[in-house]
Amino acid sequence: FLLSELPSPCYLVGGWVRDQILGSLDPVTQKRQKPKLDLDLVMPSRAVETARLIAQKYKAGFVLLDNERQIARVVFPRATVDFAQQVGDSIEVDLGKRDFCMNAIALDCLPFSNLPNFFTPEIQSQLIDPEKGLADLQNRKVRMVAPENLAADPLRILRGYRQAAQLGFEIEPLTRSTAILFSSGLAKVAAERITTEITYLLAVSEGKDWLIGAISDHILRDWLPLNSLN
């Protein structure tokens, strides 16, 4: 679909932006990226309405993911696009509610038309990066945005280990100690969500080592106790 069809402002956020930055920094990392396009869009209003209109116009699949938080997904043959309502009164506030700083980078998407190929140094200078996630990508580390964000959704703790494995990063020490501190919350997470993260973790070459690290850190003590290493 055309970006001109989207309301303004509208922002690209999350994993796609992160991976485009990584690809510009490290061609080896570029090869790890998914062959299917996976985009996340944030807008101050009309997120679900916009997603529904796009799906109808292009005869794509539509899934309402969260009615309360106004998140919907449009499924194309070779791409998925999530439309989410902005949290707070600015994109900076929204980014401040995310899990890790490397995932809290946004880009106003409306001036650009060729999504898979447009990431240039000029556009990189226009990144919205209140949490200094670009520096984390350059230093190859996973750093939390805020402790309360991990506490609010404990699955983010396990996701940090998984993303470290996928990207070949290290978890910043304070983030790792905070993850351990709040890891008891994982006991309340649905089993299928835990299983999905572990499956993703084991699908990458470094995944087994990071899973052992997660078990050693006791963050999975309610799911995989320490003696499961034996």
C-alpha positions in Angstrom: 0.0 0.0 0.0 1.0 3.6 -0.4 2.3 5.5 2.6 0.3 8.5 1.4 -2.8 6.5 2.3 -1.9 6.6 6.0 -2.9 9.4 8.4 -0.3 11.8 9.5 1.7 11.5 11.7 2.5 7.8 11.4 5.6 6.1 12.6 7.6 3.0 11.8 8.8 1.5 15.0 10.3 -1.7 16.5 12.1 -4.6 14.9 12.1 -3.5 11.2 13.7 -0.1 12.1 16.2 -1.9 14.3 17.1 -4.5 11.7 17.5 -1.8 9.0 20.0 0.0 11.2 21.8 -3.2 11.9 22.0 -4.0 8.3 23.6 -0.6 7.6 26.1 -1.2 10.4 26.9 -4.9 9.7 26.3 -6.8 6.5 26.6 -10.1 8.4 23.7 -9.1 10.6 21.7 -8.2 7.4 21.8 -11.8 6.4 20.1 -12.9 9.6 17.0 -10.8 8.8 13.7 -12.5 8.0 12.8 -12.9 4.3 9.2 -11.8 5.1 8.6 -8.1 5.6 7.2 -7.5 9.1 6.3 -3.8 9.9 5.0 -2.1 13.0 3.2 1.2 12.6 2.2 3.6 15.4 -0.3 6.4 15.0 -2.0 8.8 17.5 -5.5 7.8 16.4 -7.6 5.6 14.0 -5.1 2.7 14.1 -7.7 -0.1 13.8 -9.9 1.9 11.4 -6.8 2.5 9.2 -5.8 -1.2 9.3 -9.3 -2.3 8.3 -9.5 0.1 5.4 -6.1 -1.0 4.1 -7.1 -4.6 4.4 -10.4 -4.1 2.6 -8.8 -2.1 -0.2 -6.0 -4.6 -0.9 -8.1 -7.7 -0.1 -5.6 -8.6 2.7 -6.3 -10.5 5.9 -7.4 -8.4 8.9 -6.9 -9.5 12.6 -8.0 -7.4 15.6 -5.2 -8.2 18.0 -6.3 -6.0 21.0 -9.5 -4.0 20.9 -8.7 -2.2 24.2 -5.3 -1.0 23.2 -6.4 -0.6 19.5 -3.9 -2.9 17.8 -4.7 -4.7 14.5 -2.8 -6.7 11.9 -3.0 -6.7 8.2 -1.7 -9.9 6.5 -0.4 -9.8 3.0 1.1 -12.8 1.1 4.7 -11.6 1.8 4.3 -9.2 4.6 2.5 -8.5 7.9 1.8 -5.0 9.1 0.7 -4.2 12.7 -1.1 -0.9 13.3 -1.1 0.3 16.9 -2.6 3.3 18.7 0.1 5.5 20.2 0.5 5.2 24.0 0.6 8.7 25.5 0.5 12.1 23.9 3.6 11.8 21.8 5.7 9.2 20.1 8.5 9.8 22.6 6.1 8.8 25.4 5.1 5.7 23.5 8.8 4.7 22.9 9.4 5.1 26.7 6.9 2.3 27.4 8.8 -0.3 25.2 11.0 -3.2 26.3 14.5 -2.5 25.2 16.2 0.7 23.9 17.2 -0.9 20.6 13.5 -1.5 19.9 12.5 2.0 21.0 13.5 3.8 17.8 10.9 5.4 15.5 10.9 7.0 12.1 8.2 9.2 10.6 7.3 7.0 7.6 5.2 9.3 5.5 8.0 11.1 3.5 9.2 7.8 2.2 7.8 5.4 -0.4 10.1 2.5 -1.0 10.2 0.7 2.4 12.5 -2.2 1.8 15.3 0.0 0.3 15.1 3.5 1.6 17.4 3.3 4.7 20.1 5.8 3.9 22.5 7.9 6.1 20.3 10.9 5.5 17.2 9.1 6.8 19.2 7.7 9.7 19.7 11.3 10.8 16.0 11.7 11.2 15.5 8.8 13.6 13.5 9.5 16.8 15.7 7.9 19.4 14.9 9.3 22.9 16.3 6.2 24.7 19.6 6.2 22.8 18.9 2.8 21.1 21.2 3.6 18.2 24.2 3.6 20.5 23.1 0.2 21.9 22.9 -1.2 18.4 26.4 0.1 17.6 27.7 -1.4 20.9 25.7 -4.6 20.3 23.9 -4.7 23.7 20.4 -5.3 25.0 19.5 -2.5 27.5 16.1 -2.0 29.1 14.1 1.2 28.7 13.0 1.1 32.3 12.7 -1.6 35.1 8.9 -1.1 35.4 8.5 -2.0 31.7 9.9 -5.4 32.3 7.8 -5.8 35.5 4.7 -4.8 33.5 5.1 -7.7 31.0 7.6 -10.3 32.4 7.7 -12.1 29.0 9.9 -9.2 27.9 12.6 -10.7 30.2 12.7 -13.9 28.3 12.4 -12.0 25.0 15.6 -10.1 26.0 17.5 -13.4 26.1 16.0 -14.5 22.9 16.9 -11.3 21.0 20.4 -11.4 22.4 20.7 -14.8 20.9 19.2 -13.9 17.5 21.3 -10.7 17.1 24.6 -11.9 18.7 24.3 -9.2 21.4 25.1 -9.2 25.1 22.6 -8.2 27.8 23.8 -5.1 29.6 24.6 -6.0 33.3 22.0 -3.8 35.0 19.3 -5.0 32.6 20.3 -8.7 33.3 20.2 -8.2 37.1 16.8 -6.4 36.8 15.5 -9.2 34.7 16.5 -11.7 37.3 14.9 -9.5 40.0 11.5 -9.5 38.2 11.7 -13.0 36.8 9.2 -14.4 39.3 6.5 -12.7 37.2 7.1 -15.3 34.4 5.3 -17.8 36.5 2.0 -16.0 35.6 2.7 -15.9 31.9 0.6 -18.2 29.7 2.5 -21.4 28.9 2.1 -21.0 25.1 3.8 -17.6 25.2 6.7 -19.1 27.1 6.9 -22.0 24.7 6.9 -19.7 21.7 9.8 -17.7 23.1 11.9 -20.8 23.9 11.1 -22.2 20.4 12.4 -19.0 18.8 15.4 -19.1 21.1 16.4 -22.6 20.1 15.9 -21.9 16.4 19.2 -19.8 16.3 22.7 -21.2 16.6 23.5 -19.3 19.8 20.1 -20.2 21.3 21.1 -23.2 23.4 23.8 -21.2 25.2 21.4 -18.4 26.0 18.8 -20.9 27.2 21.4 -22.4 29.5 22.2 -18.9 30.6 18.5 -18.1 31.3 18.2 -21.3 33.4 21.4 -20.5 35.3 20.0 -17.1 36.0 16.9 -18.8 37.4 14.6 -16.7 35.3 12.9 -19.9 34.2 12.8 -21.5 37.6 9.1 -22.1 37.4 9.3 -23.7 33.9 12.8 -25.2 33.6 14.5 -25.7 37.0 18.3 -25.6 37.3 18.5 -29.4 37.4 17.2 -29.5 33.9 20.7 -28.6 32.7 21.8 -32.1 33.8 
